Amino acid sequence: MIRYAKTGILGAGLILGMSGAAVAQPASDNSGFWQTRLQVASQADTSQPHWIAPLFTTTPRLLEQLRFDVPVQTTKGYDIVNYGGAKGLELIPVKNVEIFISTPPYLTHDKPGAQDGIGDMTFLLKYRVAAGNEEAGNYIVTAFLSTSVPTGTYANGASAAILTPTIAAGTGWGPFDFQTTFGVALPTGYENKLGTPLSHNVAFQYRLGGKLWPELEVNSTFWANGSLAGDKQVLLSPGLIAGKMQLGRRLGFTVGGGVQVPVTHFHTVDRSYLLSVRFPF
């Protein structure tokens, strides 16, 4: 387990190092490709609201950052720890578009008989349909398409790739903001087992003192078919995020933590805890 955790941290460090080197180029070298890329990213950030990305709900904002999460799920007294949390590198290659590539997560179990191993990798494409910064309406609407790839070992992932089209939106009033997503998971196989669950997430945030973001999320999943047909799960998720703290000219640091508590009779986990570390650039 320690070997895999170190490998994941090393990989994240290498990605961050390459990203940091890119954004730290001297002004004289910021020509051609890098100058254009950084200008595109800066313009994308300037033209949208400047809320923090929630802990559990995927933000409709376009971001450039490296993110490493460690969620811990407790079910029937046993814990599953996910090093990486299907998070990774986010980049804005062209106007209104973000691409995301997760690092390979590594899952550990304390339940007898369960095997530790690699989880599923995730890829995400965002297209920002409309947005206005705090001086131009303070709102955003974005379309997502995410794909999880069945790279998991020893039942640490899904049995098929899953496509999840999602619509996301948000708006803000002064220090308060509201971000929401609605999506449907479409497996490429084993649909009778996996079903096509609908997910709806809402995050309420308040900016406190410039750097603190207390939040409350409502994370809901509904199964209309599959092995869980007719079931629904609703989780209340309070959390706190601190950031962004400036580390360099472009590089920053953000850290947050939260807990998910089920409020419905049916739930797939008893409780989840999350530590999230991000390096925006």
C-alpha positions in Angstrom: 0.0 0.0 0.0 2.8 2.4 0.9 4.6 1.7 -2.3 1.4 2.6 -4.4 0.7 5.7 -2.3 4.3 6.9 -2.9 4.0 6.2 -6.6 0.7 8.2 -6.8 2.2 11.1 -4.9 5.4 11.0 -7.1 3.3 11.0 -10.2 1.2 14.0 -8.9 4.5 15.7 -8.1 5.9 15.2 -11.6 2.7 16.6 -13.2 2.8 19.6 -10.9 6.4 20.1 -11.6 5.8 20.2 -15.3 2.9 22.5 -14.9 4.8 24.8 -12.6 7.7 24.9 -15.0 5.3 25.9 -17.7 3.7 28.8 -15.8 7.0 29.9 -14.4 8.8 30.6 -17.7 10.5 34.0 -17.9 8.6 36.7 -19.8 11.1 36.6 -22.6 10.3 32.9 -23.2 6.5 33.3 -23.0 6.1 33.5 -26.8 4.3 31.3 -29.2 2.5 28.3 -27.8 3.0 29.0 -24.0 2.0 32.7 -24.3 -1.1 31.9 -26.3 -2.1 29.0 -23.9 -1.6 31.2 -20.8 -3.6 34.0 -22.3 -6.5 31.7 -23.1 -6.5 30.3 -19.5 -6.3 33.8 -18.0 -9.1 35.1 -20.3 -11.3 32.1 -19.4 -10.8 32.8 -15.7 -11.4 36.5 -16.0 -14.8 36.1 -17.8 -16.3 33.7 -15.2 -17.3 33.8 -11.5 -14.4 33.2 -9.0 -16.0 30.8 -6.6 -14.0 27.9 -5.2 -14.7 24.4 -6.6 -16.9 22.4 -4.1 -15.6 19.2 -2.5 -18.1 16.7 -3.9 -20.0 18.6 -6.7 -18.1 19.2 -9.9 -17.9 22.9 -10.5 -19.2 24.4 -13.7 -16.2 26.8 -13.7 -13.2 26.1 -16.1 -10.1 25.4 -14.1 -6.4 24.9 -14.4 -5.1 22.9 -11.4 -3.7 19.7 -10.1 -6.1 18.1 -7.5 -5.4 15.1 -5.2 -8.3 13.8 -3.1 -8.4 11.2 -0.4 -12.0 10.0 0.3 -12.6 7.4 3.0 -15.9 5.5 2.8 -17.3 3.6 5.8 -19.8 0.8 5.2 -20.9 -1.8 7.8 -17.9 -0.9 10.0 -15.3 -1.3 7.2 -13.3 1.4 5.5 -12.2 1.9 1.9 -9.5 4.6 1.4 -9.1 6.0 -2.1 -5.7 7.6 -2.8 -6.4 10.0 -5.6 -10.2 10.1 -5.5 -10.4 10.0 -9.4 -9.0 13.6 -9.5 -5.9 14.8 -11.4 -4.9 17.4 -13.9 -7.3 20.1 -15.3 -6.3 22.3 -18.2 -8.0 25.0 -20.4 -6.5 24.3 -23.9 -8.9 26.6 -25.9 -11.6 29.2 -25.2 -14.6 27.8 -23.3 -13.1 24.3 -23.0 -11.5 22.4 -20.1 -10.1 18.9 -20.3 -9.5 16.7 -17.2 -7.4 13.6 -16.8 -7.4 11.7 -13.4 -4.4 10.0 -11.9 -4.9 6.3 -11.4 -6.5 6.0 -7.9 -5.4 3.3 -5.5 -7.9 1.8 -3.1 -7.2 0.0 0.2 -9.6 -2.0 2.3 -9.7 -3.2 5.9 -12.5 -5.7 5.2 -11.2 -9.3 5.4 -10.9 -10.8 1.9 -11.1 -7.6 0.0 -8.1 -6.9 -2.2 -6.4 -3.5 -2.5 -5.8 -2.3 -6.1 -6.0 0.3 -8.8 -9.4 2.0 -9.4 -11.0 3.4 -12.6 -9.5 6.4 -14.3 -11.7 9.2 -15.3 -11.6 11.7 -18.2 -13.8 14.8 -18.4 -14.5 17.4 -21.1 -16.2 20.7 -20.2 -17.7 23.2 -22.6 -18.8 26.5 -21.1 -22.0 27.6 -22.8 -22.4 31.0 -21.1 -20.8 32.9 -18.2 -20.5 36.3 -16.6 -18.1 37.4 -13.9 -19.0 39.3 -10.7 -19.4 42.5 -12.7 -21.4 40.9 -15.5 -24.2 38.8 -13.8 -22.1 36.4 -11.7 -23.4 33.2 -13.4 -22.2 30.2 -15.5 -23.7 27.4 -17.5 -21.5 24.5 -18.6 -22.0 21.1 -20.4 -19.9 18.1 -19.3 -19.1 14.7 -20.8 -17.2 12.4 -18.5 -15.9 8.9 -19.1 -14.7 6.4 -16.5 -12.5 3.6 -17.9 -12.6 0.2 -16.3 -8.9 0.1 -15.2 -9.8 -1.1 -11.8 -8.3 -4.4 -10.4 -9.8 -6.9 -8.0 -13.3 -5.4 -8.3 -12.0 -1.9 -7.4 -13.9 -0.4 -10.3 -16.9 -0.8 -12.6 -17.3 -3.7 -14.9 -17.7 -1.5 -18.0 -16.8 2.0 -19.2 -19.4 4.6 -18.2 -20.3 7.8 -20.1 -21.9 10.6 -18.1 -23.4 13.6 -19.9 -24.1 16.4 -17.4 -25.4 19.9 -17.4 -24.1 22.3 -14.7 -24.9 25.8 -13.7 -24.2 28.3 -10.9 -25.0 31.8 -9.8 -23.9 34.1 -7.0 -25.0 37.1 -4.9 -22.1 38.8 -3.1 -20.2 36.3 -0.9 -22.8 33.6 -1.5 -22.9 31.2 -4.4 -25.0 28.2 -5.6 -23.6 25.5 -7.9 -25.5 22.5 -9.3 -25.2 19.6 -11.7 -27.6 17.0 -13.2 -26.3 14.0 -15.1 -27.1 10.5 -16.2 -24.6 7.6 -16.1 -24.7 5.4 -19.3 -22.7 2.2 -19.1 -21.3 0.7 -22.2 -22.1 -2.8 -20.9 -23.8 -4.7 -18.1 -26.6 -2.2 -18.1 -29.0 -4.8 -16.4 -26.7 -4.7 -13.4 -25.3 -1.1 -13.4 -28.5 0.6 -14.6 -28.5 4.3 -15.7 -28.6 6.2 -12.4 -29.5 9.9 -12.4 -27.3 12.2 -10.2 -28.2 15.6 -8.9 -25.8 17.7 -6.8 -26.2 21.1 -5.2 -23.5 23.1 -3.4 -24.2 26.2 -1.3 -21.1 28.2 -0.4 -20.3 31.3 1.5 -17.0 33.2 1.2 -15.9 34.1 4.7 -13.0 36.5 5.3 -11.6 36.2 1.8 -10.0 32.8 2.1 -12.5 30.5 3.9 -15.4 28.8 2.1 -17.8 26.9 4.4 -20.3 24.9 2.3 -23.2 22.5 2.4 -23.9 20.1 -0.4 -26.8 17.8 -1.2 -25.7 14.9 -3.3 -28.5 12.7 -4.7 -28.6 9.5 -6.8 -31.7 7.9 -8.3 -31.8 4.4 -9.8 -34.7 3.8 -12.3 -33.4 0.5 -13.5 -30.5 -2.0 -12.9 -29.9 -4.0 -9.8 -30.9 -1.0 -7.6 -34.1 -0.1 -9.5 -36.4 2.0 -7.4 -33.8 3.0 -4.8 -32.6 6.6 -4.1 -29.8 7.9 -2.0 -29.5 11.5 -0.6 -26.3 12.6 1.2 -25.9 15.8 3.2 -22.3 17.0 2.9 -21.0 19.9 5.1 -17.4 21.0 4.4 -14.8 23.8 4.7 -12.3 24.9 2.0 -9.4 27.3 2.6 -7.8 29.0 -0.4 -6.5 30.1 -2.6 -3.1 30.8 -0.9 -0.5 32.2 -3.3 2.7 30.2 -3.7 4.1 32.0 -6.7 3.3 34.2 -9.6 0.6 31.8 -10.9 0.8 28.8 -8.6 -1.6 28.6 -5.6 -2.6 26.1 -2.9 -6.1 25.2 -1.7 -7.1 22.6 0.9 -10.5 21.4 2.2 -12.3 18.7 4.0 -15.8 17.4 4.5 -18.1 14.6 5.4 -21.1 12.9 3.7 -23.9 11.7 5.8 -26.9 9.7 4.3 -30.3 11.0 5.1 -32.3 8.3 3.3 -33.2 4.8 4.4 -31.3 3.3 1.5 -27.6 4.2 1.2 -24.6 2.5 -0.4 -22.2 3.9 2.2 -22.7 4.7 5.9 -20.5 7.7 5.9 -17.7 9.3 3.8 -14.9 11.6 4.7 -12.8 13.7 2.2 -9.5 15.5 2.2 -8.9 17.6 -0.9 -5.6 19.2 -1.9 -5.3 21.4 -5.0 -2.6 23.4 -6.7 -4.3 25.9 -9.0 -2.1 27.6 -11.6 
